[in-house]
Every structure is written in structure tokens, then in C-alpha cells.
Amino acid sequence: MAVNALYFPYLSLPDPSWTYPNLLFFDQISVIAPRGERHRLFDGRTRALQDYGLVGTIDPAAYPADEAADVQVLAYLAGVAHTKRRGRDFGRIHLGKFAYSDLAGELIRIGLLRMQRTDDGYNEWLEGPVWAINHLMTVFASRILAGNEGLPLITDEISSSRLVLGKDPRGQISDRRVKALARLLPLGPGADIGDIARFKKDHQVELQQFREFITDLTMRDLRAGMFEARLNDAERLRAHLIGELRAVRSDIPPIQIALSVASVAAPLIENAPYSAAVGVVGLGYLVHSWATRQRRERAVMGDKLVFAALADRRFTPRHTSDILG
């Protein structure tokens, strides 16, 4: 079963330090976007993520209109606008997101938003104060959430999350999940998008185990301080597993056993039993070491946090160029 999430309030995903850990965890992240030419809607990185199937879109026009709710939204924005000083922080929202209602026209009528067309005339945008744009995107997210109860909301704007979920426990769980993924899957900006997609495909079993752990971690014991304490323990365990993986995967490789077998066979052919006996002892040690390593690796790979340890080994920068690009 796919594990997807909905990101808001923006069209394009945030910087890689926030986005990449979430991409490793979820099968797909959707953004709220109208129908249209995606190359004119999204930034380059978000388009690349769409090419790999890691990011999808949800059109709010597919959800039924709610005229009563629109009246409340309009009244709220108009009321808040009277208390706000006119600032210089302006954002924009695509007109296509309002296709199902008359809300856009009313917001233009009261002067809160204004029409803005791109130079090519292809896209139509509404420009207005950032606080109003973010509130509208939060409204769209809440309506989509109402029609997709099992769809987690994720955002780098904590205030937007709380506006949607209020005191709902899902808000606290969502905040915890974002924090846990950022600390347990610390991918830098140099991570390759294609490599992220391949890594997820190659480690589906470990990913499922990791999801179970994150679910338990975020939902267990809502008392203050307990989540942080458990997350600190999880970070220490991840560091231990990284060391275990490094140790078991640097032990004697199978090729050395093959060479040792050859060192036993050669003296036997040459009828040199003493040399063969020494070789047998050495071979026995190698086989025993190999078996011990296999048991140790199985124990590591069976831990629910091993996905985080594997990700660290794959994506940790190796050179300064990996950081600076």
C-alpha cells in the first residue's frame, strides 16, 4: 500500500534539507496545483522530482464547492486586512485554484488580491499579501484533507499546519514526523534525485520497517519531553548501526575464502599434507569469521532503524564538492 502525503502551502517543494528526507520516507508527495503546463508552474527541482514520480499534483477544482465556507473565508480575510499594515511582502496564487468558486472575484472586488498575468499570457495569477495567500492555501489543503482522511499533511510552515489541524493530535504527530525525519535522515543538498529514487526501490523492506518505527515514535506518549528523549535515543542507535554496517561490510569478503580453498587444494595436489593442514586451519578461521559476520549483519538488517543507517552511508557527503555543488 502506497504511503503518500500532501505538501502545502506552496507550489514548489522547499529546500533539499527539508524535502529529501520526506521523499525518502513517502512514496509520493503531492502539491496543490491547477491544471496547466508544469514547466511554467514549478521550479526546476520540483519538475525533476515529478519526472521520477516522486512528486504528484492534486487539483483543488476536483473537490466540491462550499459557498457557505467561502463566505466565512471572505469575511475573515476582509476583517484581518483592516488590522494589518500595508507591507511589501507579496505572494501569488494561481487563478486555476479558484476554478470551482466565486471567491477569487470577491477577493479582487474588495481589493485584497489583484490579477497578474505572465509575459507569455499563458498563466493567470492573483497577487496579494503573503499572509492572505498562505491562508487561502491552508483553506484548500483543509478541504482536500476532508476528502482524503488518511492523507498526511506536511509543511515547512508550522503555522499553516496548526491553522488546518488546530489542536487535532494529527497536527502534533505531523510536526513530530517532520522533526524525526530531518534528524534521522539528514540528507544534504548534494544528494542526487535519481539516487534517492533507486535507494527507495532497493530498500523497500527496510523502508517499511522504518515507517513502522516512525509511526510508533510519533504516536507514543504525548507527554512533554518524552518524544525528544526517544528521538535522542534513536539518533544514538542509528549511529551504532552505522558503525555495525561499516564493521561487517569491511570484514573478510568471499573472494578471500575462495583463495584460501585454493591454498588448501594446491598442497594436496602436490602431496604436501603439512602445508594442506596449515591451509585447512586458516580456511576454518575464515569460514568461522564469515559466518559470524553473516549473523551480525542479519541482526543489523533486522533492526527497524537500519534504513536510516543505510541512508547515511549512501548519502553522507564524501568531498567538499558534494556540499558546495
Disulfide bonds with the S-S distance in Angstrom:
none
